[in-house]
Amino acid sequence: MEQYLRDHPGSSVSESESMVNSHIMKLTEERDDARNRAKRLCERLLFYRIQVDSECLAWLNDL
């Protein structure tokens, strides 16, 4: 907060708090989006791994 006030002279504390809170909200949304993308990727990778394992087992059974 103090750094923001130094970097933006003339800003009030409430304006600064609002800007900081807005930035925190944006970062939180970005983090949540990244977490959801990672979760979906892990789910897809697990699905493909199970699919590959099933195909390998079927192939081994055919030997």
C-alpha positions in Angstrom: 0.0 0.0 0.0 2.7 2.5 1.0 4.6 1.6 -2.2 1.5 2.4 -4.3 1.0 5.7 -2.6 4.7 6.6 -3.3 4.4 5.5 -6.9 1.1 7.4 -7.4 1.4 10.8 -5.6 -1.9 12.5 -5.0 -3.9 9.3 -4.6 -6.0 9.0 -1.5 -5.7 6.0 0.8 -9.2 4.8 -0.2 -8.4 5.1 -3.9 -5.2 3.1 -3.3 -7.1 0.5 -1.3 -9.6 0.2 -4.0 -6.9 -0.3 -6.7 -5.1 -2.8 -4.5 -8.3 -4.7 -3.8 -9.2 -4.7 -7.5 -5.8 -6.0 -8.4 -6.1 -8.7 -5.7 -9.5 -9.8 -7.1 -8.0 -10.0 -10.6 -5.1 -12.1 -9.5 -7.4 -14.3 -7.5 -9.6 -14.9 -10.6 -6.5 -15.6 -12.7 -5.3 -18.1 -10.1 -8.7 -19.8 -10.0 -8.8 -20.0 -13.8 -5.3 -21.5 -13.9 -6.2 -24.0 -11.2 -9.3 -25.0 -13.1 -7.4 -25.4 -16.3 -4.8 -27.5 -14.5 -7.5 -29.7 -13.0 -9.1 -30.3 -16.4 -5.8 -31.1 -17.9 -5.0 -33.6 -15.1 -8.5 -35.2 -15.6 -7.8 -35.6 -19.4 -4.4 -37.0 -18.8 -5.8 -39.5 -16.3 -8.5 -40.5 -18.8 -6.0 -41.0 -21.5 -3.7 -43.0 -19.2 -6.6 -45.3 -18.3 -7.5 -45.6 -21.9 -3.8 -46.5 -22.9 -3.5 -48.9 -19.9 -6.7 -50.7 -21.1 -5.4 -50.9 -24.7 -2.1 -52.2 -23.5 -3.8 -54.9 -21.3 -6.0 -55.9 -24.3 -2.9 -56.1 -26.5 -1.1 -58.2 -23.9 -4.0 -60.5 -23.6 -4.0 -61.1 -27.3 -0.4 -62.3 -27.2 
